[in-house]
């Protein structure tokens, strides 16, 4: 009885150490940011793949929304 319980505990302990396969299909990192995503939360008016529009949007966001010096005045 005790021997069976010890064997069961050893099997459960060793089963927890198994390595799970990493087959998730996460975000692809080999494409440029301006290529866009397929989610519905993109900025309005921005088209995926337009590099100049992407750079202008980032510049505008930096100057208008994330520049604390401009926001305080």
C-alpha positions as CSV (number, residue, x, y, z in Angstrom):
1,X,0.0,0.0,0.0
2,X,2.7,2.5,1.0
3,X,4.8,1.3,-1.9
4,X,2.0,2.0,-4.3
5,X,1.4,5.5,-2.9
6,X,5.1,6.3,-3.2
7,X,5.2,5.1,-6.8
8,X,2.1,7.2,-7.6
9,X,3.7,10.2,-5.9
10,X,6.8,9.7,-7.9
11,X,4.9,9.4,-11.2
12,X,2.9,12.6,-10.5
13,X,6.0,14.5,-9.5
14,X,7.9,13.4,-12.6
15,X,4.9,14.2,-14.9
16,X,4.9,17.8,-13.7
17,X,8.5,18.2,-15.0
18,X,7.6,17.5,-18.6
19,X,8.4,20.1,-21.2
20,X,5.4,21.2,-23.2
21,X,5.8,21.8,-26.9
22,X,5.9,25.5,-27.8
23,X,3.7,25.6,-30.9
24,X,1.8,28.9,-30.3
25,X,1.4,31.1,-33.2
26,X,2.2,34.4,-31.5
27,X,3.0,37.7,-33.2
28,X,5.3,37.6,-36.1
29,X,8.3,39.8,-35.4
30,X,9.9,39.8,-38.9
31,X,7.6,42.3,-40.5
32,X,7.9,46.1,-40.1
33,X,5.5,47.9,-37.7
34,X,4.0,50.0,-40.5
35,X,2.7,46.8,-42.2
36,X,-0.1,46.7,-39.7
37,X,-2.2,44.1,-38.0
38,X,-5.5,42.6,-38.6
39,X,-7.2,43.8,-35.4
40,X,-10.0,46.4,-35.3
41,X,-8.2,48.7,-32.9
42,X,-6.0,50.5,-35.5
43,X,-6.0,54.3,-35.5
44,X,-8.7,55.7,-37.7
45,X,-7.5,56.9,-41.1
46,X,-4.4,54.8,-41.1
47,X,-3.9,52.2,-43.9
48,X,-1.6,49.2,-43.4
49,X,1.5,49.3,-45.4
50,X,1.7,53.1,-45.8
51,X,5.1,53.9,-44.3
52,X,4.9,57.7,-44.7
53,X,1.5,57.8,-43.1
54,X,2.8,55.6,-40.3
55,X,5.7,58.0,-39.7
56,X,3.5,61.1,-39.8
57,X,1.1,59.5,-37.3
58,X,3.9,58.7,-34.9
59,X,5.3,62.3,-35.2
60,X,1.8,63.8,-34.6
61,X,1.2,61.5,-31.6
62,X,4.6,62.5,-30.2
63,X,4.0,66.2,-30.6
64,X,0.3,66.3,-29.5
65,X,-0.3,63.6,-27.1
66,X,2.9,62.3,-25.5
67,X,4.9,65.5,-25.1
68,X,4.3,66.7,-21.5
69,X,5.9,70.1,-22.2
70,X,3.3,70.9,-24.8
71,X,0.4,69.5,-22.7
72,X,1.3,71.7,-19.6
73,X,1.3,75.0,-21.5
